[in-house]
Amino acid sequence: MLEISKRLDEESSNAISMIGIHGMGGVGKSTLARQVYNLHTNKFEHSCFLQNVREELNRHGLKRLQRILLSQILKQDINLASEQQGTWMIKNQLRGKKVLLVLDDVDEHKQLQAFVGKSVWSESESKSGTRPRLAMIITTRDKQLLTPYGFKRYEVKELSRENAIQLLKQKAFKTNDEVVQRYEEVLKDVATWTSGLPLALEVIGSNLFGKTIEEWESAIKQYQRIPNKETLKILKVSFDALEEEEKSVFLDITCCLKGYKCREIEDILHSLYDNCMKYHIGVLVDKSLIQISDDRVTLHDLIENMGKEIDRQKSPKETGKRRRLWLLKDIIQVLKDNSVSETHE
């Protein structure tokens, strides 16, 4: 965080400064970008953090992101008739303003082009004679995206063993202090098997919170059978430790309800799980399998992929026998073939 902040401050006199944070999934890119954003918002007139750009574009298109950007910066609700109008408004309404913009989880050039291309940011001077001051930070798993636009690159790497153990302590024991000596070896083993990946460390640590040394050792034996970098298998251990109804709620959210508000999810699933929804959601948050941000339920891509694969494996060939469908082509095929099964596991 300090390194990226330093780079932003060094370029404070430039019209445009762009920093690209890259690294593998689950390594902490979005968390890092959010912390830098929170630290620097008071240095700019306007700021905007666009979360999950890749997913938002795939689901809702560019116009929605343009509307969010304009609404946050102009502090008023903005309605757009088209993407072209959104591009025009970004160019004309934001000219000359000091703006901090974060694009989280970018994976295609067209996503960057929509915000970095031929717009106000590429103009050397505005009509008023003042140069725009844009500080842009993006997170991506593909560092090759950064080269054509002149981003200064910052790679987020896995945690060292020492820092990995520290994170495990925070999640499993809610402390940074020394723990009982007999736990030291299992902490070291988990840090090694997860390759210092923060997402896996958080999930495992949360799952083992309050467990006895015997339960830790039993869990360790499971991890020992997992090849070192197969993160999804590591994350699945936490899924397997859930109660059956908690598993079902997790898969409902993962496959169909990611991004919904908590209250909406509770209302939708109430008929299936009665009044237990708040409890189930709380368990999934505690296990670090889901997060709640701005009252919406989100989860990491790796965990989402794991959940969808678990559900798909229940009936990999006969789509109509699955309890959950999320791909449009599968839904159309099942309806077309009238192959919905009346019984589900």
C-alpha positions as CSV (number, residue, x, y, z in Angstrom):
1,M,0.0,0.0,0.0
2,L,2.8,2.4,0.9
3,E,4.7,1.6,-2.4
4,I,1.6,2.3,-4.5
5,S,0.8,5.5,-2.5
6,K,4.4,6.7,-3.1
7,R,4.0,6.2,-6.8
8,L,0.8,8.2,-6.9
9,D,2.4,11.0,-4.9
10,E,5.4,11.1,-7.2
11,E,3.2,11.6,-10.2
12,S,0.9,14.2,-8.6
13,S,2.0,16.9,-11.0
14,N,1.2,14.8,-14.1
15,A,-2.0,15.2,-16.0
16,I,-2.6,11.4,-15.9
17,S,-1.0,8.8,-13.6
18,M,-1.9,5.1,-14.1
19,I,-1.0,2.2,-11.9
20,G,-1.8,-1.4,-12.7
21,I,-2.0,-4.0,-9.8
22,H,-1.6,-7.5,-11.2
23,G,-1.3,-11.0,-9.7
24,M,-3.1,-14.3,-9.5
25,G,-6.6,-14.7,-8.2
26,G,-7.0,-14.6,-4.5
27,V,-3.7,-12.9,-3.8
28,G,-5.3,-9.7,-2.6
29,K,-5.3,-7.2,-5.5
30,S,-8.8,-5.8,-4.8
31,T,-8.2,-5.5,-1.1
32,L,-5.0,-3.6,-1.8
33,A,-6.6,-1.3,-4.3
34,R,-9.5,-0.5,-1.9
35,Q,-7.0,0.4,0.9
36,V,-5.1,2.7,-1.4
37,Y,-8.3,4.2,-2.6
38,N,-9.5,4.9,1.0
39,L,-6.2,6.5,1.8
40,H,-6.2,8.9,-1.1
41,T,-9.8,10.0,-1.7
42,N,-9.3,13.2,0.4
43,K,-6.6,14.3,-2.0
44,F,-9.0,14.5,-5.0
45,E,-12.1,16.5,-5.8
46,H,-13.9,13.4,-6.9
47,S,-13.4,9.6,-6.6
48,C,-15.0,6.4,-7.8
49,F,-14.3,2.7,-7.1
50,L,-15.8,0.5,-9.9
51,Q,-16.0,-3.0,-8.4
52,N,-16.0,-6.2,-10.4
53,V,-15.7,-4.5,-13.8
54,R,-15.4,-7.8,-15.8
55,E,-18.5,-9.3,-14.2
56,E,-20.5,-6.0,-14.4
57,L,-19.8,-5.6,-18.1
58,N,-20.7,-9.2,-18.8
59,R,-24.0,-8.9,-16.9
60,H,-25.2,-5.4,-17.4
61,G,-23.0,-3.8,-20.1
62,L,-20.9,-0.6,-20.3
63,K,-23.8,1.8,-19.8
64,R,-24.4,0.7,-16.2
65,L,-20.7,1.3,-15.3
66,Q,-20.8,4.7,-17.0
67,R,-23.9,5.6,-15.0
68,I,-22.2,4.5,-11.7
69,L,-19.1,6.5,-12.5
70,L,-21.0,9.7,-13.4
71,S,-23.4,9.4,-10.4
72,Q,-20.6,8.9,-7.9
73,I,-18.5,11.8,-9.2
74,L,-21.3,14.3,-9.9
75,K,-23.2,13.3,-6.7
76,Q,-26.5,12.9,-8.5
77,D,-28.5,10.2,-10.1
78,I,-27.6,9.9,-13.8
79,N,-29.8,8.2,-16.5
80,L,-28.2,7.3,-19.8
81,A,-30.0,6.5,-23.0
82,S,-26.9,4.9,-24.6
83,E,-23.2,4.1,-24.2
84,Q,-22.5,6.9,-26.6
85,Q,-24.2,9.4,-24.3
86,G,-22.2,8.0,-21.4
87,T,-19.0,8.5,-23.3
88,W,-20.0,12.0,-24.2
89,M,-20.9,12.9,-20.6
90,I,-17.7,11.5,-19.2
91,K,-15.8,13.6,-21.7
92,N,-17.7,16.8,-21.1
93,Q,-18.8,16.7,-17.5
94,L,-15.5,15.6,-16.0
95,R,-13.2,17.8,-18.0
96,G,-10.7,19.6,-15.8
97,K,-11.7,17.8,-12.5
98,K,-9.3,16.0,-10.2
99,V,-10.5,12.4,-10.2
100,L,-9.3,9.2,-8.5
101,L,-10.7,6.2,-10.4
102,V,-10.2,2.5,-9.5
103,L,-11.3,-0.2,-12.0
104,D,-11.4,-3.5,-10.2
105,D,-10.9,-6.8,-12.1
106,V,-10.3,-5.8,-15.7
107,D,-9.6,-8.6,-18.2
108,E,-10.1,-7.1,-21.7
109,H,-8.7,-4.2,-23.7
110,K,-12.2,-2.9,-24.5
111,Q,-12.9,-2.4,-20.8
112,L,-9.9,-0.2,-20.5
113,Q,-10.6,1.6,-23.8
114,A,-14.0,2.6,-22.5
115,F,-12.3,4.7,-19.8
116,V,-8.7,5.3,-21.0
117,G,-9.3,5.7,-24.7
118,K,-10.2,8.8,-26.7
119,S,-11.9,10.7,-23.9
120,V,-11.2,13.6,-21.6
121,W,-8.2,11.8,-20.1
122,S,-6.3,11.7,-23.4
123,E,-6.7,15.4,-24.1
124,S,-3.7,17.4,-23.1
125,E,-5.7,20.5,-22.3
126,S,-9.4,21.3,-21.6
127,K,-11.4,24.2,-22.9
128,S,-10.8,26.1,-19.6
129,G,-7.0,25.9,-20.1
130,T,-6.5,23.5,-17.2
131,R,-5.0,20.1,-17.6
132,P,-7.1,17.2,-16.2
133,R,-5.7,15.3,-13.2
134,L,-6.7,11.7,-13.3
135,A,-5.2,9.0,-11.1
136,M,-6.3,5.6,-12.3
137,I,-5.7,2.3,-10.6
138,I,-6.7,-1.0,-12.1
139,T,-6.5,-4.6,-10.9
140,T,-6.1,-7.4,-13.3
141,R,-4.8,-11.0,-13.5
142,D,-3.4,-10.3,-17.0
143,K,-0.4,-7.9,-16.9
144,Q,-0.2,-7.8,-20.7
145,L,-3.3,-5.6,-20.6
146,L,-1.3,-2.8,-19.0
147,T,1.5,-2.4,-21.6
148,P,-0.4,-0.4,-24.4
149,Y,-1.7,2.2,-22.0
150,G,1.5,3.0,-20.1
151,F,0.5,1.7,-16.7
152,K,3.2,1.5,-14.1
153,R,2.9,-2.1,-12.9
154,Y,2.9,-3.4,-9.4
155,E,2.8,-7.2,-8.9
156,V,1.1,-8.6,-5.8
157,K,2.9,-11.7,-4.7
158,E,2.0,-14.5,-2.3
159,L,2.7,-13.8,1.4
160,S,5.9,-14.8,3.0
161,R,5.7,-17.7,5.5
162,E,5.9,-15.2,8.4
163,N,3.1,-13.0,7.1
164,A,1.0,-16.1,6.2
165,I,1.2,-17.4,9.7
166,Q,0.3,-13.9,11.0
167,L,-2.9,-13.9,8.8
168,L,-3.7,-17.4,10.0
169,K,-3.5,-16.3,13.6
170,Q,-5.7,-13.4,13.0
171,K,-8.4,-15.6,11.4
172,A,-8.1,-18.7,13.6
173,F,-7.3,-17.1,17.0
174,K,-8.4,-13.5,16.6
175,T,-5.0,-12.3,17.8
176,N,-1.6,-11.2,16.5
177,D,0.1,-12.4,19.7
178,E,2.0,-15.6,20.3
179,V,-0.3,-18.7,20.4
180,V,0.1,-21.9,22.3
181,Q,3.3,-23.7,21.3
182,R,1.6,-26.9,20.1
183,Y,-0.1,-24.9,17.4
184,E,3.1,-23.5,15.9
185,E,3.9,-26.5,13.7
186,V,0.4,-26.8,12.2
187,L,0.4,-23.1,11.4
188,K,3.7,-23.5,9.6
189,D,2.3,-26.5,7.7
190,V,-0.8,-24.7,6.5
191,A,1.2,-21.6,5.5
192,T,3.3,-24.0,3.3
193,W,0.5,-25.9,1.7
194,T,-1.4,-22.8,0.8
195,S,1.7,-21.2,-0.9
196,G,1.0,-18.0,1.0
197,L,-2.3,-17.3,-0.9
198,P,-4.3,-14.9,1.3
199,L,-7.7,-16.1,0.1
200,A,-7.0,-19.8,1.1
201,L,-5.4,-18.7,4.4
202,E,-8.5,-16.6,5.3
203,V,-10.9,-19.4,4.5
204,I,-8.9,-22.1,6.3
205,G,-8.2,-19.9,9.3
206,S,-11.8,-18.9,9.7
207,N,-12.9,-22.6,9.3
208,L,-10.6,-23.6,12.2
209,F,-11.5,-20.8,14.5
210,G,-12.2,-22.2,18.0
211,K,-11.1,-25.7,17.0
212,T,-9.0,-28.0,19.3
213,I,-5.5,-29.1,18.4
214,E,-6.9,-32.5,17.5
215,E,-9.3,-30.9,15.1
216,W,-6.5,-28.9,13.6
217,E,-4.4,-32.0,13.1
218,S,-7.3,-33.8,11.5
219,A,-7.7,-31.0,9.1
220,I,-4.0,-30.9,8.4
221,K,-4.1,-34.6,7.3
222,Q,-6.7,-33.6,4.7
223,Y,-4.5,-30.8,3.4
224,Q,-1.6,-33.1,3.2
225,R,-3.3,-35.1,0.5
226,I,-3.8,-32.0,-1.6
227,P,-1.1,-31.0,-4.1
228,N,0.5,-27.7,-3.2
229,K,-1.2,-25.3,-5.6
230,E,-4.6,-26.8,-6.2
231,T,-6.3,-23.9,-4.4
232,L,-9.9,-24.9,-5.3
233,K,-9.4,-28.2,-3.5
234,I,-8.1,-26.4,-0.4
235,L,-11.2,-24.1,-0.5
236,K,-13.5,-27.1,-0.9
237,V,-12.4,-28.4,2.5
238,S,-14.2,-25.5,4.1
239,F,-17.3,-26.2,2.0
240,D,-17.3,-29.8,3.1
241,A,-17.2,-28.7,6.8
242,L,-20.6,-26.9,6.4
243,E,-23.9,-28.4,7.6
244,E,-26.1,-29.7,4.8
245,E,-28.5,-26.7,4.8
246,E,-25.5,-24.3,4.9
247,K,-24.1,-26.0,1.8
248,S,-27.4,-25.6,0.0
249,V,-27.6,-21.9,0.8
250,F,-24.0,-21.4,-0.3
251,L,-24.7,-23.1,-3.6
252,D,-27.9,-21.1,-4.1
253,I,-26.0,-17.8,-3.6
254,T,-23.0,-18.9,-5.7
255,C,-24.9,-20.2,-8.7
256,C,-27.8,-17.7,-8.8
257,L,-27.8,-14.9,-6.2
258,K,-24.3,-13.3,-6.2
259,G,-24.6,-9.5,-6.1
260,Y,-28.1,-9.5,-4.6
261,K,-28.8,-7.5,-1.4
262,C,-28.9,-9.5,1.8
263,R,-32.6,-8.8,2.3
264,E,-33.4,-9.9,-1.2
265,I,-31.6,-13.2,-0.7
266,E,-33.4,-13.8,2.7
267,D,-36.8,-13.1,1.0
268,I,-36.1,-15.3,-2.0
269,L,-34.8,-18.3,0.1
270,H,-37.2,-17.9,3.0
271,S,-39.6,-20.5,1.7
272,L,-36.8,-23.1,1.6
273,Y,-35.0,-22.4,4.8
274,D,-37.7,-20.6,7.0
275,N,-36.2,-18.1,9.4
276,C,-32.7,-19.5,9.4
277,M,-31.4,-17.4,6.5
278,K,-29.7,-14.7,8.7
279,Y,-27.9,-17.5,10.6
280,H,-26.8,-19.3,7.4
281,I,-25.5,-16.1,5.8
282,G,-23.7,-15.3,9.1
283,V,-22.0,-18.7,9.0
284,L,-20.8,-18.3,5.4
285,V,-19.4,-14.8,6.2
286,D,-17.6,-16.2,9.3
287,K,-16.1,-19.0,7.1
288,S,-14.9,-16.3,4.6
289,L,-16.8,-18.1,1.8
290,I,-18.9,-14.9,1.1
291,Q,-18.5,-11.2,1.9
292,I,-21.0,-8.5,2.4
293,S,-20.1,-5.2,0.8
294,D,-22.6,-2.2,0.7
295,D,-25.3,-4.6,1.9
296,R,-24.7,-6.9,-1.1
297,V,-23.4,-10.4,-1.0
298,T,-20.3,-11.0,-3.0
299,L,-17.7,-13.8,-3.2
300,H,-14.3,-14.3,-4.8
301,D,-14.1,-15.7,-8.3
302,L,-12.2,-18.8,-7.1
303,I,-14.9,-19.6,-4.6
304,E,-17.7,-18.9,-7.1
305,N,-16.0,-21.3,-9.6
306,M,-15.7,-23.9,-6.9
307,G,-19.4,-23.7,-6.0
308,K,-20.6,-23.9,-9.6
309,E,-18.4,-26.9,-10.2
310,I,-19.7,-28.6,-7.1
311,D,-23.3,-28.1,-8.3
312,R,-22.5,-29.1,-11.9
313,Q,-20.9,-32.4,-10.8
314,K,-24.1,-33.5,-9.2
315,S,-25.4,-34.1,-12.7
316,P,-22.7,-33.3,-15.2
317,K,-24.5,-34.8,-18.2
318,E,-28.2,-34.4,-17.5
319,T,-28.8,-30.7,-17.0
320,G,-32.5,-31.2,-16.2
321,K,-31.6,-33.1,-13.1
322,R,-29.7,-30.2,-11.5
323,R,-31.3,-28.1,-8.8
324,R,-29.7,-24.9,-10.1
325,L,-29.2,-23.5,-13.6
326,W,-27.3,-20.3,-14.3
327,L,-26.2,-20.5,-17.9
328,L,-28.7,-19.2,-20.4
329,K,-28.0,-21.9,-22.9
330,D,-28.7,-24.6,-20.2
331,I,-31.9,-23.0,-19.2
332,I,-33.1,-22.7,-22.8
333,Q,-32.2,-26.3,-23.5
334,V,-34.0,-27.7,-20.4
335,L,-37.1,-25.7,-21.3
336,K,-36.9,-26.7,-24.9
337,D,-36.5,-30.4,-24.1
338,N,-38.9,-30.3,-21.2
339,S,-36.3,-32.3,-19.2
340,V,-36.8,-30.8,-15.8
341,S,-36.6,-33.5,-13.1
342,E,-39.3,-33.4,-10.4
343,T,-36.9,-34.7,-7.7
344,H,-33.6,-33.2,-6.6
345,E,-31.0,-34.3,-4.2
